[in-house]
Amino acid sequence: GVRLCINPVEELKTLRDKPLALRVKSQDNGAAAFVPVPSRGDSAAFDLLDVEIVFELENVASQTLAIRGREIELNFAEKTLKHDGVVAPLSVVDGRVSLRVVLDRTSIEIFANDGLSQIAKCFVPEDKNDAPVVEFSPAVAQNADQNVRSETKLEVYPMRSVWNVDK
């Protein structure tokens, strides 16, 4: 049937810089952190981001990711998207979930599956944010005896401030 979808305005893409070249940095807990190459200081240097992620899933129950320390939980078994106490519905369509995350200095907006679900939150940033730009926890299997396969497409675009755009 008819659905109302929420997406960022198309003109937001005009503020994007070139996508960051990222390298994987394995964490002690088994997580994979993605950090810029070459590094330009800590991730607070990237305080305006537009991130596009596509998960292709097989036997995956849940996945947690963090963008500059802002944690997002995707529970594919329960069909939920969670961030900072807010829960939204999450559909898995043909084994795929797409996310677009727009992160500002004090706000985050998460759009799932071309705007079918959306979460927007404001936050107070930490004084020093040295979290990786993007971090993925290990995927959790639906059943212990199943093999987990999760492939991820990730594009991270630093953005210019709207206040500094030449007209």
C-alpha positions in Angstrom: 0.0 0.0 0.0 0.8 3.7 0.2 3.8 4.5 2.5 5.1 7.8 3.8 8.9 7.8 3.7 11.3 10.2 5.4 14.6 11.1 3.6 17.0 13.9 3.7 16.6 16.5 1.0 18.5 15.7 -2.2 20.4 19.0 -2.0 22.3 17.7 1.1 24.5 15.6 -1.2 25.9 18.9 -2.6 27.6 19.4 0.7 29.5 16.1 0.5 33.3 16.0 0.1 35.0 13.0 -1.5 34.3 9.8 0.3 36.9 8.9 3.0 39.4 6.2 2.2 39.0 3.8 5.2 41.2 1.1 6.6 40.1 -1.6 8.9 41.5 -1.7 12.4 40.7 -4.8 14.4 39.7 -4.3 18.0 40.4 -6.6 20.9 36.7 -7.5 21.3 36.5 -8.8 17.7 34.9 -5.6 16.4 36.1 -4.0 13.1 36.8 -0.2 13.3 37.1 1.8 10.1 39.5 4.8 10.4 40.4 7.4 7.7 43.5 7.0 5.6 45.6 9.1 6.1 44.4 9.9 9.5 43.6 13.6 10.1 43.6 13.5 13.9 40.8 11.8 15.9 37.4 11.2 14.6 36.2 14.6 16.0 37.8 16.1 12.9 35.0 14.5 11.0 32.1 16.0 12.9 29.8 16.4 9.8 29.2 13.0 8.1 26.8 11.5 5.6 27.2 7.7 5.8 25.6 5.1 3.5 25.6 1.4 4.6 24.1 -1.6 2.9 24.0 -4.9 4.8 23.6 -8.2 2.9 22.6 -10.8 5.4 22.4 -14.5 5.8 21.5 -16.1 9.1 22.3 -12.9 11.0 20.1 -12.0 14.0 21.7 -8.7 15.0 24.5 -6.2 14.3 25.6 -3.2 16.2 27.5 -0.3 14.7 28.8 3.0 16.0 29.4 6.1 14.1 31.7 8.4 15.9 30.7 6.6 19.1 26.9 6.9 18.5 25.7 3.3 18.8 23.0 1.9 16.5 21.6 -1.6 17.0 20.0 -3.5 14.2 18.0 -6.5 15.4 17.0 -8.4 12.2 15.3 -11.2 14.1 13.1 -8.7 16.0 12.9 -6.4 13.0 13.9 -3.3 15.1 16.3 -0.4 14.7 17.4 1.1 18.1 19.4 4.2 19.0 19.6 5.9 22.4 16.3 4.5 23.8 14.3 5.0 20.6 13.0 1.9 18.7 11.8 2.0 15.1 10.6 -0.9 12.9 13.2 -2.4 10.5 12.4 -4.5 7.5 14.8 -6.9 5.9 14.0 -6.9 2.1 15.5 -9.7 0.0 18.2 -10.2 2.7 19.2 -6.6 2.6 19.0 -3.5 4.9 20.1 -0.1 3.8 20.9 2.8 6.2 21.8 6.4 5.6 23.1 8.2 8.7 23.5 12.0 8.7 25.6 13.0 11.7 26.1 16.7 12.7 28.0 18.1 15.7 25.0 17.5 18.1 22.5 15.5 16.1 22.1 12.2 14.4 19.5 11.1 11.9 19.1 7.5 10.8 17.1 6.5 7.7 16.5 2.8 7.0 15.4 1.3 3.8 15.0 4.5 1.8 13.1 6.2 4.6 10.6 3.5 5.6 12.0 4.0 9.2 13.7 6.9 10.8 15.2 8.0 14.1 16.4 11.5 14.9 18.1 12.4 18.2 20.1 15.3 19.6 23.1 14.7 21.9 25.7 16.5 23.8 29.1 15.5 22.3 31.9 14.4 24.6 34.8 16.8 25.1 37.1 14.5 23.3 35.7 12.0 20.9 38.4 9.7 19.8 36.1 6.9 18.7 36.7 5.4 15.3 34.7 7.0 12.5 32.7 3.7 12.0 32.8 0.5 14.1 31.0 -2.8 13.5 30.5 -5.4 16.3 30.8 -9.0 15.2 27.4 -10.2 13.7 25.3 -12.5 15.9 23.9 -15.7 14.4 20.2 -16.5 14.6 21.0 -20.0 15.7 24.3 -21.2 17.2 24.7 -23.9 14.6 24.3 -21.6 11.6 27.0 -19.9 9.7 26.8 -16.2 9.7 27.4 -14.2 6.5 27.2 -10.5 6.5 28.6 -8.3 3.7 28.6 -4.6 4.1 28.9 -1.8 1.6 30.1 1.4 3.4 30.6 4.9 2.1 31.5 7.7 4.5 31.3 11.3 3.2 32.7 14.2 5.2 30.5 17.2 4.7 31.1 21.0 4.5 29.1 23.2 6.7 26.1 24.8 5.1 27.2 28.1 6.6 30.5 28.1 4.6 29.1 27.3 1.2 30.0 29.7 -1.6 27.0 30.9 -3.4 
